[in-house]
Amino acid sequence: MSEITVNLNNFIENILPEKIAQGLELAGQYVENTAKENITDMGAVDTGALKNSITHVLGDKSVEIGTSVEYAPYVHDGTSKMEGRPFLQNVVDEHMTEIVEYLKRGAEF
């Protein structure tokens, strides 16, 4: 599974564990859905297996977003014969404000 790590320790220290989980769930779902949109917009959908495999899993104080499809790194990062289509990294690069807002929204419940 590809992993995205964002250091939010100062933000997290003062929030109850269940609120952290709520924020991580919201952010994880947002990143998952946006990555699925990206992969379609980038024309990287053939059978839909890669797109449908993108998911998120909550940890104690983390969320991992990725896929277990073995060819995903080749699509994401490219090869010597194919340009990469970074469907997951683009979400982080282009939507960090929204991701943080989802984390904050969870903390407000």
C-alpha positions as CSV (number, residue, x, y, z in Angstrom):
1,M,0.0,0.0,0.0
2,S,1.4,3.4,-0.9
3,E,1.7,5.6,2.2
4,I,1.2,9.3,2.7
5,T,2.6,10.8,5.9
6,V,1.8,14.2,7.2
7,N,3.2,15.4,10.5
8,L,0.4,16.8,12.6
9,N,1.7,16.0,16.0
10,N,1.2,19.5,17.5
11,F,-2.4,19.5,16.2
12,I,-3.1,16.0,17.4
13,E,-1.7,16.3,21.0
14,N,-4.7,18.3,22.2
15,I,-7.5,16.3,20.6
16,L,-9.4,13.3,22.0
17,P,-8.6,10.0,20.3
18,E,-12.1,9.5,19.0
19,K,-12.0,12.9,17.4
20,I,-8.6,12.1,15.8
21,A,-10.1,9.0,14.3
22,Q,-13.1,10.9,13.0
23,G,-10.8,13.5,11.3
24,L,-8.5,10.8,9.9
25,E,-11.5,9.0,8.5
26,L,-12.8,12.1,6.8
27,A,-9.4,13.0,5.4
28,G,-8.8,9.4,4.3
29,Q,-12.1,9.2,2.5
30,Y,-11.4,12.5,0.8
31,V,-8.0,11.4,-0.4
32,E,-9.3,8.0,-1.6
33,N,-12.2,9.5,-3.5
34,T,-10.0,12.2,-5.1
35,A,-7.4,9.7,-6.1
36,K,-10.1,7.6,-7.8
37,E,-11.2,10.8,-9.7
38,N,-7.6,11.5,-10.6
39,I,-6.9,8.1,-12.0
40,T,-10.0,8.4,-14.2
41,D,-9.1,12.0,-15.3
42,M,-5.5,10.9,-16.2
43,G,-6.8,8.2,-18.5
44,A,-5.3,5.4,-16.4
45,V,-8.4,3.2,-16.2
46,D,-8.5,0.1,-18.3
47,T,-10.4,-2.6,-16.4
48,G,-11.1,-0.5,-13.3
49,A,-9.2,-2.9,-11.0
50,L,-6.6,-0.3,-9.9
51,K,-9.2,2.4,-9.4
52,N,-11.5,0.1,-7.4
53,S,-8.6,-1.1,-5.3
54,I,-7.7,2.3,-3.9
55,T,-8.7,2.4,-0.2
56,H,-7.8,3.8,3.1
57,V,-7.1,2.1,6.4
58,L,-7.1,3.8,9.8
59,G,-4.3,3.3,12.2
60,D,-4.0,4.5,15.8
61,K,-3.0,8.0,14.8
62,S,-2.6,7.6,11.1
63,V,-4.4,6.8,7.9
64,E,-2.9,4.9,5.0
65,I,-4.2,5.5,1.5
66,G,-3.1,3.2,-1.3
67,T,-3.7,0.1,-3.3
68,S,-2.4,-3.5,-3.2
69,V,-2.5,-3.9,-7.0
70,E,1.0,-4.9,-7.9
71,Y,1.3,-2.7,-11.0
72,A,0.1,0.4,-9.2
73,P,3.7,1.8,-8.7
74,Y,4.3,1.5,-12.5
75,V,1.2,3.5,-13.3
76,H,1.8,6.0,-10.5
77,D,5.6,6.5,-11.0
78,G,5.9,5.5,-14.7
79,T,8.5,3.3,-16.4
80,S,11.1,3.8,-19.1
81,K,8.3,3.3,-21.6
82,M,5.4,5.1,-19.9
83,E,5.1,8.5,-18.2
84,G,3.9,8.3,-14.6
85,R,0.4,9.3,-13.7
86,P,0.8,10.1,-10.0
87,F,-2.9,9.8,-9.1
88,L,-2.2,9.6,-5.4
89,Q,0.7,12.0,-4.9
90,N,-1.2,14.7,-6.8
91,V,-4.0,14.6,-4.2
92,V,-1.5,15.5,-1.5
93,D,0.4,18.1,-3.6
94,E,-2.8,19.8,-4.9
95,H,-5.3,19.4,-2.0
96,M,-3.4,19.7,1.3
97,T,-5.7,22.6,2.4
98,E,-8.7,20.4,2.0
99,I,-7.1,17.5,3.7
100,V,-6.2,19.6,6.7
101,E,-9.8,21.0,6.8
102,Y,-11.2,17.4,6.9
103,L,-8.8,16.7,9.8
104,K,-10.0,19.8,11.6
105,R,-13.6,19.0,10.9
106,G,-13.3,15.6,12.6
107,A,-11.8,17.4,15.6
108,E,-14.9,19.6,15.8
109,F,-17.4,16.8,16.2
